[in-house]
Amino acid sequence: MNIQRVVTFLNRDEIDFLDKIGKDALFSTGTKLSRAKLISWMIDFTKELQISGTDIKSEKDLEDKIIQKLTHCSQ
């Protein structure tokens, strides 16, 4: 696997959310999860849902696609 570095800009709320997940994992399992690992896993999960960029113009469009896929998968 060829790993590349990606720079992203997140707001304070987004960083706090990732840090909380990492700390929750650390205290419950003893394993620290980095922000980069969490973002990578979220991308892998979205790929598993076979989400494409077709008809996505906004964050809401992406959210709707993910929710639609998850709803369809759970039925």
C-alpha positions, 0 to 999 in steps of 0.5 A: 500500500502506498501511503501519501500525506494529505493536509486538511483544515478542520474546525475546532469542533471537528478536531475535538470530535476526532480527539474524543473518539481517540481518547474513548478508544484509549480509555476503553481498549488501551489503544490510541487512535490518531486523527489520521487513522480515524479519517482514513477509516472514514474514507474506507467506510465510505468506499465500502458503501460505494459512494460516488461523487455523482450529483454531490454539490454540497455536504448535505448531498453527501450526507443524504447519499450516505444515509440512503446507503445505510438505510438500504443496507439495514433493510 
